[in-house]
Amino acid sequence: MEPLTLTIDDTKKAIGLGRTKIYDLIGQGKLETVKVGRRTLVKTASIRALVDQAA
């Protein structure tokens, strides 16, 4: 089963972008996040949609 969310570091590895760009995409609304306590987790569905859109 694929995880529903990824950490910022795992998102960086998955799509090959830096931390600043990941937060920029979050700010633009292109990546959806969930806050769990102090952690910011990125929804894998939004990562997949971003990559599919770029292809």
VMD Tcl script that builds the backbone (N, CA, C; Angstrom):
set m [mol new atoms 165]
animate dup $m
set s [atomselect $m all]
$s set {name element resname resid chain x y z} {
  {N N MET 1 A 0.844 -1.180 0.000}
  {CA C MET 1 A 0.000 0.000 0.000}
  {C C MET 1 A 0.891 1.245 0.000}
  {N N GLU 2 A 0.557 2.173 -0.847}
  {CA C GLU 2 A 1.298 3.432 -0.939}
  {C C GLU 2 A 0.942 4.328 0.240}
  {N N PRO 3 A 1.935 5.031 0.814}
  {CA C PRO 3 A 1.619 5.941 1.922}
  {C C PRO 3 A 0.723 7.090 1.450}
  {N N LEU 4 A -0.118 7.577 2.336}
  {CA C LEU 4 A -1.019 8.676 2.004}
  {C C LEU 4 A -0.325 10.020 2.043}
  {N N THR 5 A 0.741 10.124 2.863}
  {CA C THR 5 A 1.483 11.372 2.990}
  {C C THR 5 A 2.979 11.089 3.042}
  {N N LEU 6 A 3.757 12.120 2.738}
  {CA C LEU 6 A 5.207 12.040 2.846}
  {C C LEU 6 A 5.718 13.256 3.601}
  {N N THR 7 A 6.838 13.093 4.274}
  {CA C THR 7 A 7.473 14.235 4.918}
  {C C THR 7 A 8.052 15.148 3.835}
  {N N ILE 8 A 8.458 16.342 4.225}
  {CA C ILE 8 A 9.079 17.269 3.277}
  {C C ILE 8 A 10.346 16.637 2.698}
  {N N ASP 9 A 11.167 16.009 3.537}
  {CA C ASP 9 A 12.399 15.377 3.048}
  {C C ASP 9 A 12.103 14.241 2.078}
  {N N ASP 10 A 11.101 13.428 2.366}
  {CA C ASP 10 A 10.738 12.345 1.455}
  {C C ASP 10 A 10.162 12.899 0.156}
  {N N THR 11 A 9.438 14.006 0.232}
  {CA C THR 11 A 8.904 14.658 -0.966}
  {C C THR 11 A 10.046 15.166 -1.837}
  {N N LYS 12 A 11.062 15.754 -1.200}
  {CA C LYS 12 A 12.244 16.222 -1.936}
  {C C LYS 12 A 12.867 15.078 -2.728}
  {N N LYS 13 A 13.026 13.938 -2.083}
  {CA C LYS 13 A 13.636 12.782 -2.737}
  {C C LYS 13 A 12.750 12.245 -3.855}
  {N N ALA 14 A 11.448 12.256 -3.632}
  {CA C ALA 14 A 10.517 11.683 -4.602}
  {C C ALA 14 A 10.474 12.473 -5.905}
  {N N ILE 15 A 10.543 13.805 -5.819}
  {CA C ILE 15 A 10.412 14.601 -7.037}
  {C C ILE 15 A 11.668 15.360 -7.416}
  {N N GLY 16 A 12.724 15.222 -6.623}
  {CA C GLY 16 A 14.013 15.783 -6.990}
  {C C GLY 16 A 14.103 17.299 -6.933}
  {N N LEU 17 A 13.367 17.914 -6.028}
  {CA C LEU 17 A 13.419 19.359 -5.861}
  {C C LEU 17 A 13.938 19.693 -4.469}
  {N N GLY 18 A 14.363 20.930 -4.268}
  {CA C GLY 18 A 14.871 21.361 -2.977}
  {C C GLY 18 A 13.766 21.771 -2.026}
  {N N ARG 19 A 14.132 21.924 -0.773}
  {CA C ARG 19 A 13.194 22.290 0.291}
  {C C ARG 19 A 12.472 23.614 -0.023}
  {N N THR 20 A 13.222 24.616 -0.481}
  {CA C THR 20 A 12.623 25.917 -0.771}
  {C C THR 20 A 11.569 25.805 -1.864}
  {N N LYS 21 A 11.862 25.042 -2.917}
  {CA C LYS 21 A 10.906 24.871 -4.014}
  {C C LYS 21 A 9.672 24.106 -3.537}
  {N N ILE 22 A 9.859 23.114 -2.670}
  {CA C ILE 22 A 8.716 22.363 -2.134}
  {C C ILE 22 A 7.790 23.316 -1.381}
  {N N TYR 23 A 8.360 24.152 -0.509}
  {CA C TYR 23 A 7.530 25.103 0.229}
  {C C TYR 23 A 6.905 26.137 -0.687}
  {N N ASP 24 A 7.589 26.498 -1.772}
  {CA C ASP 24 A 7.029 27.417 -2.764}
  {C C ASP 24 A 5.806 26.788 -3.427}
  {N N LEU 25 A 5.902 25.517 -3.800}
  {CA C LEU 25 A 4.773 24.814 -4.411}
  {C C LEU 25 A 3.607 24.669 -3.429}
  {N N ILE 26 A 3.912 24.472 -2.164}
  {CA C ILE 26 A 2.867 24.414 -1.136}
  {C C ILE 26 A 2.166 25.771 -1.056}
  {N N GLY 27 A 2.949 26.844 -1.045}
  {CA C GLY 27 A 2.391 28.189 -0.980}
  {C C GLY 27 A 1.526 28.537 -2.178}
  {N N GLN 28 A 1.883 27.998 -3.343}
  {CA C GLN 28 A 1.111 28.232 -4.563}
  {C C GLN 28 A -0.144 27.354 -4.628}
  {N N GLY 29 A -0.262 26.425 -3.696}
  {CA C GLY 29 A -1.412 25.530 -3.686}
  {C C GLY 29 A -1.266 24.342 -4.622}
  {N N LYS 30 A -0.074 24.112 -5.142}
  {CA C LYS 30 A 0.140 22.997 -6.063}
  {C C LYS 30 A 0.416 21.691 -5.338}
  {N N LEU 31 A 0.813 21.779 -4.069}
  {CA C LEU 31 A 0.974 20.598 -3.220}
  {C C LEU 31 A 0.095 20.776 -1.989}
  {N N GLU 32 A -0.694 19.761 -1.694}
  {CA C GLU 32 A -1.577 19.802 -0.525}
  {C C GLU 32 A -0.857 19.205 0.678}
  {N N THR 33 A -1.061 19.830 1.824}
  {CA C THR 33 A -0.409 19.359 3.046}
  {C C THR 33 A -1.417 19.087 4.152}
  {N N VAL 34 A -0.925 18.356 5.145}
  {CA C VAL 34 A -1.668 18.075 6.360}
  {C C VAL 34 A -0.713 18.361 7.511}
  {N N LYS 35 A -1.166 19.094 8.505}
  {CA C LYS 35 A -0.352 19.351 9.690}
  {C C LYS 35 A -0.717 18.322 10.757}
  {N N VAL 36 A 0.296 17.639 11.274}
  {CA C VAL 36 A 0.113 16.706 12.378}
  {C C VAL 36 A 1.078 17.168 13.458}
  {N N GLY 37 A 0.531 17.826 14.452}
  {CA C GLY 37 A 1.382 18.450 15.452}
  {C C GLY 37 A 2.206 19.535 14.782}
  {N N ARG 38 A 3.521 19.437 14.909}
  {CA C ARG 38 A 4.409 20.415 14.268}
  {C C ARG 38 A 4.879 19.958 12.898}
  {N N ARG 39 A 4.545 18.735 12.522}
  {CA C ARG 39 A 5.012 18.177 11.247}
  {C C ARG 39 A 4.112 18.602 10.095}
  {N N THR 40 A 4.724 18.891 8.976}
  {CA C THR 40 A 4.001 19.166 7.739}
  {C C THR 40 A 4.183 17.962 6.834}
  {N N LEU 41 A 3.077 17.346 6.460}
  {CA C LEU 41 A 3.107 16.171 5.589}
  {C C LEU 41 A 2.431 16.517 4.273}
  {N N VAL 42 A 3.011 16.057 3.175}
  {CA C VAL 42 A 2.499 16.342 1.843}
  {C C VAL 42 A 1.692 15.141 1.368}
  {N N LYS 43 A 0.488 15.398 0.856}
  {CA C LYS 43 A -0.356 14.315 0.355}
  {C C LYS 43 A 0.238 13.750 -0.927}
  {N N THR 44 A 0.391 12.425 -0.976}
  {CA C THR 44 A 0.989 11.794 -2.145}
  {C C THR 44 A 0.135 12.000 -3.392}
  {N N ALA 45 A -1.168 12.104 -3.233}
  {CA C ALA 45 A -2.038 12.342 -4.392}
  {C C ALA 45 A -1.699 13.671 -5.058}
  {N N SER 46 A -1.365 14.680 -4.263}
  {CA C SER 46 A -1.023 15.976 -4.852}
  {C C SER 46 A 0.358 15.934 -5.504}
  {N N ILE 47 A 1.264 15.113 -4.966}
  {CA C ILE 47 A 2.579 14.939 -5.599}
  {C C ILE 47 A 2.400 14.278 -6.959}
  {N N ARG 48 A 1.592 13.242 -6.985}
  {CA C ARG 48 A 1.338 12.537 -8.248}
  {C C ARG 48 A 0.670 13.464 -9.267}
  {N N ALA 49 A -0.283 14.269 -8.827}
  {CA C ALA 49 A -0.963 15.201 -9.733}
  {C C ALA 49 A 0.014 16.241 -10.287}
  {N N LEU 50 A 0.914 16.725 -9.449}
  {CA C LEU 50 A 1.912 17.702 -9.890}
  {C C LEU 50 A 2.826 17.096 -10.949}
  {N N VAL 51 A 3.287 15.881 -10.715}
  {CA C VAL 51 A 4.184 15.216 -11.662}
  {C C VAL 51 A 3.446 14.897 -12.952}
  {N N ASP 52 A 2.204 14.436 -12.861}
  {CA C ASP 52 A 1.410 14.140 -14.054}
  {C C ASP 52 A 1.155 15.396 -14.881}
  {N N GLN 53 A 0.936 16.511 -14.201}
  {CA C GLN 53 A 0.678 17.795 -14.870}
  {C C GLN 53 A 1.930 18.252 -15.630}
  {N N ALA 54 A 3.107 18.001 -15.066}
  {CA C ALA 54 A 4.353 18.436 -15.682}
  {C C ALA 54 A 4.737 17.557 -16.873}
  {N N ALA 55 A 4.230 16.350 -16.899}
  {CA C ALA 55 A 4.607 15.406 -17.975}
  {C C ALA 55 A 3.871 15.668 -19.259}
}
mol reanalyze $m
mol bondsrecalc $m
mol representation Tube
mol addrep $m
